[in-house]
């Protein structure tokens, strides 16, 4: 029987109960009703439980999702989603300071860095932290320094912790032949297409219409899939982000943010505002902040080579009393305190792993920030730290790689072992980008950055 992932009510309710506890609502009475009826928790790693629920449980899950949405949040005042209120909370919101477009070579490096970082993380996506460490150590690749390989890994270790089944054939060192398709590259391509068609004054509705026209539903996950379903049911943004969407603070908006930073050079305020219009199709509060933070960091990185300045700039566009701001600040302190990055990762996991799903934006943004801080923005050091920290490994590697490569400034400033296997080619189901080279993508991005 078809078990469609990320949309079944009986699977969503467990995620929503956890989300409610995180964002300041009191779900205990609803938890008791769900459990008394025989309801289970959310699937730990997959998007759907192994067996379908009864019609009664499915209807109860739908009713409880709506009841949870009506619960008041104690954090609402400190974690708004509308842009005007976000700006009002940000005492150091930056002024608009547009600069000349970044060099095309820097943009090519950023595209390459995003692809290489994503590719590094793909084989170990969904694996627990200990498994990532054991797999890398078994081949002498620890601390992580290059792509994962299956050569030399003991059979019993692979049996216990198999590679991500969708990625092993394309993303292990011995199998890489160009950049395979991944949502971490598809979304930047969609946003490049968005700017080509609508310019930087696009609306959230423009994003929605573009997705319906160009993004196959099967290529969406978590919050994006829920928003897609909501669009097909006739809901309009921003309700598409809120209706029965327990993933609204997960990482999906963050991975769409790069193009907004690349095309607003030196202007983190404009980058954050652009990211907000994109993110609110699918996300609220901290899920939106993660995208705004990332876009602002990248916009600053186009003109400022110091990663620490860039990260501080990112904090100026998100509410200072939000959970994300606190997590980022904590991650920076950890990275500055510990010489051994494994200790940083262990403390981040001790802080977040028990309460957050591995795709939630808060722990993943914290890990990205810690990796960049600890490596001082160096490309190899940053992407390897980000991926070695677990959680959403391919997304974290992609965003970290994009930022660090942009700081590096040109493709030839990136080690060949990362870029040569990409063969200046990526696969995608988005529009007519399949097979496009990263040099061409850099040219198209530069053109959008230069457009008024």
C-alpha positions in Angstrom: 0.0 0.0 0.0 1.2 3.5 -0.9 2.4 5.3 2.3 2.8 8.9 1.1 5.4 10.6 3.3 5.1 13.8 5.3 1.4 14.3 4.9 -0.5 11.6 6.7 -2.4 13.1 9.7 -1.5 10.2 12.0 2.2 10.9 11.3 1.9 14.7 11.5 0.3 14.7 15.0 3.4 13.4 16.7 5.5 16.1 15.1 3.0 18.8 16.0 2.9 17.7 19.6 6.6 18.2 19.8 6.5 21.5 18.0 3.8 22.7 20.4 6.0 22.0 23.4 8.8 23.9 21.7 6.9 27.0 20.7 5.3 27.7 24.1 2.0 26.0 23.9 0.7 23.4 26.5 -0.2 20.2 24.6 -0.4 17.8 27.6 -4.2 17.3 27.5 -4.1 16.6 23.8 -1.1 14.2 24.2 -3.2 12.3 26.7 -6.2 12.0 24.4 -4.0 10.9 21.5 -2.3 8.2 23.5 -5.5 7.0 25.2 -6.9 6.4 21.7 -3.9 4.3 20.7 -2.1 7.0 18.8 1.7 6.6 18.4 4.6 9.1 18.2 6.0 10.5 15.0 8.3 8.3 12.9 11.8 8.8 14.1 13.6 9.0 10.7 11.1 8.3 7.9 8.3 10.5 6.7 5.6 7.9 7.2 4.9 5.1 9.7 5.1 1.6 8.6 1.4 0.9 8.9 -1.7 3.1 8.1 -3.9 4.2 11.0 -7.5 3.3 11.3 -10.1 5.8 9.9 -11.0 6.7 13.5 -7.4 7.5 14.4 -6.8 9.5 11.2 -9.9 11.6 11.8 -8.9 12.1 15.5 -5.4 13.2 14.3 -6.9 15.8 12.0 -9.2 17.2 14.8 -6.3 17.3 17.2 -4.1 19.1 14.7 -6.7 21.8 14.5 -7.1 22.0 18.3 -3.3 22.3 18.7 -3.3 25.2 16.2 -5.7 27.1 18.4 -3.6 26.8 21.6 -2.0 30.2 22.6 1.7 30.4 22.6 3.7 32.0 25.4 6.5 32.8 23.0 4.4 34.6 20.4 5.4 38.1 21.5 9.1 37.3 21.1 8.8 35.2 17.9 6.7 37.0 15.4 6.5 36.0 11.7 5.3 39.2 10.0 8.2 41.3 8.8 7.2 44.6 10.3 7.1 43.1 13.8 10.4 41.2 13.2 12.0 44.5 12.3 10.5 46.2 15.4 12.1 43.5 17.6 15.5 43.8 15.9 17.1 46.8 17.6 20.1 46.7 15.2 18.3 46.0 11.9 20.8 47.1 9.2 20.2 49.9 6.9 20.0 49.3 3.2 23.5 49.4 1.8 23.6 47.9 -1.7 27.0 47.3 -3.3 28.3 46.4 -6.7 27.5 42.8 -7.8 30.1 40.2 -6.5 32.6 38.9 -9.0 31.3 36.1 -11.1 34.2 34.0 -9.9 33.0 34.3 -6.4 29.5 33.3 -7.3 30.9 30.3 -9.2 32.8 29.3 -6.1 29.7 29.6 -4.0 27.7 27.4 -6.4 30.5 24.8 -6.4 30.9 25.0 -2.6 27.2 24.4 -2.1 27.3 21.4 -4.4 30.4 19.9 -2.8 29.2 20.4 0.7 25.9 18.8 -0.1 27.6 15.9 -1.8 29.8 15.3 1.2 26.8 15.0 3.4 24.6 12.9 1.2 25.8 9.4 2.0 25.5 9.8 5.8 22.1 11.7 5.8 19.8 10.2 8.5 22.7 8.3 10.2 23.3 8.9 13.9 26.4 10.8 15.0 28.3 7.8 16.3 27.8 6.0 12.9 29.2 8.9 11.0 32.3 9.0 13.1 32.8 5.2 12.9 32.3 5.1 9.1 34.8 7.9 8.6 37.4 6.5 11.0 37.2 3.1 9.4 38.7 4.5 6.2 41.2 6.9 7.9 39.1 9.9 7.0 38.8 11.3 10.5 38.8 14.2 11.3 36.8 14.3 8.1 38.8 15.7 5.2 37.3 14.5 1.9 34.3 12.6 0.5 33.2 9.4 2.1 34.2 6.1 0.6 33.0 2.5 1.1 36.4 1.2 0.3 37.9 -0.3 3.4 34.7 -0.1 5.6 34.2 -3.4 7.5 31.2 -5.3 6.3 29.7 -5.6 9.8 29.9 -1.8 10.2 28.1 -1.2 6.9 25.5 -3.8 7.8 24.8 -1.9 11.1 24.9 1.5 9.5 24.3 1.4 5.7 24.8 4.5 3.6 21.8 6.5 2.6 20.2 4.3 0.1 19.3 7.0 -2.4 22.8 8.6 -2.3 25.4 5.9 -2.1 25.4 5.2 -5.8 26.1 8.8 -6.7 27.8 10.4 -3.7 30.5 8.1 -2.4 34.0 9.1 -3.7 34.2 6.2 -6.0 30.8 6.9 -7.6 30.8 10.7 -8.0 30.2 11.6 -11.7 29.0 15.2 -11.6 26.5 16.7 -9.1 23.4 14.4 -8.6 20.0 15.9 -8.1 19.2 17.1 -4.6 16.7 19.5 -3.1 19.5 21.6 -1.7 20.4 22.5 -5.3 16.9 22.4 -6.7 15.7 25.3 -4.5 18.5 27.7 -5.4 17.7 26.9 -9.1 14.0 27.6 -8.5 14.9 30.9 -6.8 17.2 31.9 -9.7 14.2 31.2 -12.0 12.0 33.2 -9.7 14.2 36.3 -10.0 14.5 35.8 -13.8 10.7 35.9 -14.1 9.7 38.4 -11.5 12.8 40.3 -10.3 13.6 41.1 -6.7 10.1 42.5 -6.1 8.6 39.0 -6.3 5.7 38.1 -4.0 5.1 35.0 -1.9 2.3 34.2 -4.4 4.8 34.3 -7.2 6.9 31.7 -5.3 3.8 29.5 -5.0 2.8 29.8 -8.6 6.4 29.0 -9.7 6.4 25.9 -7.6 3.1 24.6 -9.0 4.4 25.1 -12.5 8.0 23.9 -12.2 8.5 21.8 -9.0 7.3 18.2 -9.1 5.4 17.4 -5.9 7.5 14.3 -5.3 10.6 16.5 -5.1 9.3 18.3 -2.0 9.6 17.2 1.6 8.4 18.2 5.1 7.1 21.8 5.2 7.4 22.2 1.4 5.2 19.2 0.8 2.6 20.4 3.3 2.5 23.8 1.8 2.2 22.3 -1.7 -0.7 20.2 -0.5 -2.3 23.3 1.1 -2.0 25.2 -2.2 -3.7 22.4 -4.1 -6.5 22.6 -1.5 -7.0 26.2 -2.3 -5.3 27.8 0.7 -3.2 31.0 0.1 0.0 32.2 1.7 0.8 32.7 4.5 -1.9 30.2 5.7 -0.1 27.6 3.6 2.7 27.7 6.2 0.4 27.3 9.2 -2.3 24.9 8.3 -1.6 21.4 9.7 2.1 22.0 9.1 4.2 20.7 12.0 7.4 21.2 10.0 7.1 25.0 9.8 10.2 25.6 11.9 12.3 23.0 10.1 15.2 23.6 7.7 13.4 23.9 4.4 13.4 27.7 4.1 17.0 27.9 5.2 18.1 25.8 2.2 16.4 28.2 -0.2 18.1 31.3 1.1 21.4 31.5 -0.8 20.2 33.2 -3.9 18.7 35.9 -1.9 22.1 36.7 -0.3 24.0 36.4 -3.6 21.7 38.8 -5.4 21.8 41.5 -2.6 25.5 42.1 -2.3 26.4 44.2 0.7 22.8 44.6 1.7 21.8 42.1 4.4 18.5 43.9 5.1 17.3 43.5 1.5 18.5 39.9 1.5 16.6 39.1 4.7 13.5 40.8 3.4 13.7 38.8 0.2 14.2 35.6 2.1 11.2 36.4 4.3 8.9 36.6 1.3 10.1 33.2 0.1 10.1 31.5 3.5 6.6 32.5 4.6 5.1 30.3 1.9 6.1 27.3 4.0 7.5 28.4 7.4 6.8 30.5 10.5 8.9 32.1 13.3 12.3 30.3 13.7 12.0 28.5 10.4 11.7 31.9 8.7 14.5 33.4 10.9 16.9 30.7 9.8 16.4 31.7 6.1 16.7 35.4 7.0 19.9 34.8 9.0 21.5 32.8 6.2 20.6 35.3 3.5 22.0 38.2 5.6 25.2 36.3 6.3 25.7 35.6 2.6 24.9 39.2 1.6 27.6 40.4 4.0 30.0 37.8 2.8 29.9 39.2 -0.8 31.7 42.2 0.5 33.3 41.2 3.8 35.8 38.3 3.9 35.6 37.9 7.7 33.2 35.1 8.7 32.7 36.4 12.2 31.5 39.8 11.0 29.2 38.0 8.6 27.7 35.8 11.4 27.2 38.8 13.6 25.4 40.6 10.8 23.1 37.6 10.5 22.0 38.0 14.1 20.9 41.6 13.4 17.9 40.5 11.3 16.4 38.0 13.7 14.6 38.7 17.0 17.2 38.7 19.7 14.9 36.9 22.2 14.0 34.1 19.8 15.1 30.5 20.3 17.2 30.6 17.1 19.1 33.7 18.2 19.9 32.0 21.6 21.0 28.8 19.9 23.3 30.7 17.4 24.9 32.7 20.2 25.4 29.5 22.3 27.0 27.8 19.2 29.5 30.6 18.7 30.5 30.5 22.4 31.0 26.7 22.2 33.1 27.1 19.0 35.3 29.8 20.6 35.7 27.8 23.9 36.7 24.3 22.6 39.7 23.5 20.5 38.3 20.0 19.6 35.3 20.4 17.4 34.0 17.0 18.5 33.4 18.6 21.9 31.4 21.4 20.3 29.3 18.8 18.5 28.7 16.7 21.7 27.5 19.8 23.6 25.2 20.8 20.7 23.7 17.4 20.7 23.4 17.4 24.4 21.5 20.7 24.2 19.2 20.0 21.2 19.0 16.3 20.2 16.5 15.2 22.8 14.0 17.9 22.0 14.4 18.6 18.3 14.0 16.5 15.2 17.2 16.1 13.2 15.7 18.4 10.4 14.7 21.2 12.7 16.2 24.6 11.8 17.4 25.5 15.3 20.0 22.8 15.9 21.1 22.7 12.3 21.6 26.5 12.1 23.5 26.3 15.3 25.8 23.6 13.9 26.4 25.5 10.7 27.3 28.6 12.7 29.6 26.6 15.0 31.4 25.0 12.0 32.1 28.3 10.3 33.2 29.9 13.5 35.5 27.0 14.6 37.1 26.8 11.1 37.4 30.5 10.7 35.5 30.3 7.4 38.1 28.0 5.8 36.2 25.9 3.1 37.4 22.4 3.9 37.4 22.9 7.6 33.9 24.4 7.6 32.2 21.8 5.4 33.9 18.9 7.1 32.9 20.2 10.6 29.3 20.8 9.5 28.9 17.3 8.1 30.8 15.6 10.9 28.3 17.1 13.3 25.4 15.0 12.0 21.7 16.0 11.8 20.8 17.2 8.3 24.2 16.5 6.9 23.7 17.3 3.2 21.8 20.5 3.9 24.3 21.7 6.5 27.2 20.9 4.2 25.5 22.8 1.3 24.9 26.0 3.2 28.2 25.9 5.0 30.0 25.2 1.7 28.2 28.0 -0.1 29.2 30.6 2.6 32.8 29.4 3.0 33.4 29.1 -0.8 32.0 32.6 -1.3 34.6 33.8 1.2 37.3 31.9 -0.7 36.5 34.1 -3.7 37.1 31.9 -6.7 36.9 28.3 -7.9 40.6 27.8 -8.0 40.8 28.8 -4.3 38.9 25.6 -3.5 40.9 22.3 -3.3 40.6 20.2 -6.5 39.5 17.1 -4.6 36.2 18.8 -3.9 35.5 20.4 -7.3 37.0 18.1 -9.9 34.5 15.3 -9.4 31.6 17.7 -10.0 32.7 17.9 -13.6 31.0 21.3 -13.9 27.6 19.6 -14.3 24.6 19.1 -12.1 21.5 17.0 -12.5 18.0 18.4 -11.7 14.4 18.1 -12.6 13.9 21.9 -12.4 13.0 23.7 -15.7 15.8 23.3 -18.3 18.7 23.5 -15.8 19.6 19.8 -16.1 23.2 19.4 -17.1 24.0 23.1 -16.6 27.5 24.0 -15.5 28.3 26.0 -12.4 30.0 28.6 -14.5 26.8 29.2 -16.3 24.8 29.4 -13.1 27.3 31.9 -11.8 26.8 34.0 -14.9 23.0 33.9 -14.5 23.2 34.7 -10.8 25.6 37.7 -11.5 23.1 39.0 -14.0 20.3 39.0 -11.4 22.5 40.6 -8.8 23.2 43.4 -11.3 19.5 43.9 -12.2 17.9 47.0 -10.6 
